[in-house]
Amino acid sequence: MAEAEAALAEGRLGGGAPASGRLMLDKMPLSVLDANGNPLLEPRQISPQGIVHGTFNTILNAGRKFLGVPDHGDLSGITFVSSGLGGMSGAQPKAATIAGAVGIFAEVDMSRIETRKNQGWVDIVLTDLSEVFKLAEEKAKTKERISIAYWGNIVDLLEAAVAIDFKIDLLSDQTSCHNAYNGGYCPVGLTFQKRTDMLRKDRELFCQMVDHSLRRHFDAIQTLTGRGTYFFDYGNSFMKAVYDAGASEVVVLHAHGDAASNPESIVTGLLLPAAPPTQGDGARPVRGG
């Protein structure tokens, strides 16, 4: 640890002057400890620039790997749809714009939308899905980049896209599904304020609505992927939340052979326990409260 501290002081960690080295470490979610376990640096969250850069690389390379985008091409003419404009999810519209895509992002909390609009990360805010789809189609046709915030629920957006056969090339989700039953996921049919009120007044009904909404969400994704959309879980526990909600068909999408003994084997998709999660009486996983 003494060597690490000296390297930090000399600027050897980060490859620059001492200030640059410290700045780089300050933007990483880590702690450097001394021999007694005391932190030399306080842990920091990754910077907004890092989140945007990582999201940009993710969606760009998804396009290159799965949609036939050339190695040096961008996402011009490609529609990327997701949800969430809060903390880390707020990077999505900026990343989509940098990548050249047509981005559509559903968010139920207007304060989050206003933040991204004031930042310049969202170009336009719409509440009418027919307007959302019309504008997105126009921009995709002319290969103009734009980030559209839809004030509403992602399930409504996806079901409407299914109904009119709206083309979605890339699809993801960045709602806080790791905390779905405590407000991280707003069920379809509830406004943001009603969701907040129900959390206080009737948590059991709220949890039932979350389960129902997640299953509808998953059904819409299944239909869209059947039509050519590429969906990916961005690491927000969406697929696990869907599984917990009762959609046990997400278990092991593709699994071939034993990767440990057969290097030619392929294991992809979501790997979860073979049996639906229960608490003995068939209840869903325990929700915090």
C-alpha positions, 0 to 999 in steps of 0.5 A: 500500500505504501508503494501505491501511495507513493505512485499516487503522489508521483502521478504514476497512477493515471499516467500524468501529473500528480493532479491528473493521477488523483483526479482519475482515481477520484472518478473510480468507485474504489478505495486505496487503503493503507496497511491498517485498512484506513482509506487513503482516498474516499470512494467516488462514483464514476463521473457523468462523463464516464457513464455517457462514454460507457453507454455510448460504447455499449449501444454503438457496439450493439449496433455493430455486432447485431445490426450490421453497422460497419466497424467505423460506422455510427447509428445513423438511421437506427432507433434506440428505445429505453426507459429511465432518465434519472441518475445513471440512466440519464446518460442514455439520451446524450450517448444516443445523440453522440452515436448518431441514433434516434433515441426515445426514452420513457420517463414517468418523473417529469423532474428527471425529464426537465433536468435532462432537457435543461442539460441539453441531453434531451432535444424534445419532450413529448406526451403523445405517442403518435407524435413520438413515433412520427418524429422518430420515423422522420428522423430515422428516414433522414438519418438525423440524430435526436433524443426524444423524452416521452413523459409516460410509461415504457410499457405503454410505449412498447405496447403502442409500438407493437400495435402499429408495428413501429420499428425499434432496432435497439431496445433496453431498460434502465429503470431501477429494477434492482429495487422494483418493489420499493419504487424503482419500477413504476407500474403501468397505469400509475402516474409517478405521484400515484405510485408514490402514494400507493407505496405508502398506503397499499404496498401489497397492491403496489407489488402486485401491480409491479408484477403485472406490469413487468410481465406486460413489459416482457411480453411486449419485448418478446413480440418486438424481438420476434420482429427483429428488435435486439434487446439487451439487459443493461445490468439493471436487474430487469430480467431478474425482476421479470423472472421474480414477477413470474415470467419463468420462461426467461430461464436459460435462453440458450445453453449448449454443453459444458463451457468448463470441459468444452471450449467450443460450447456456447452459453448465452442468455440469462441463467437463473435457478430452474424453479420459479422463486417461492417462499414456501407458500408460493409468494414472490420474493420478499419485498423491502418495506 
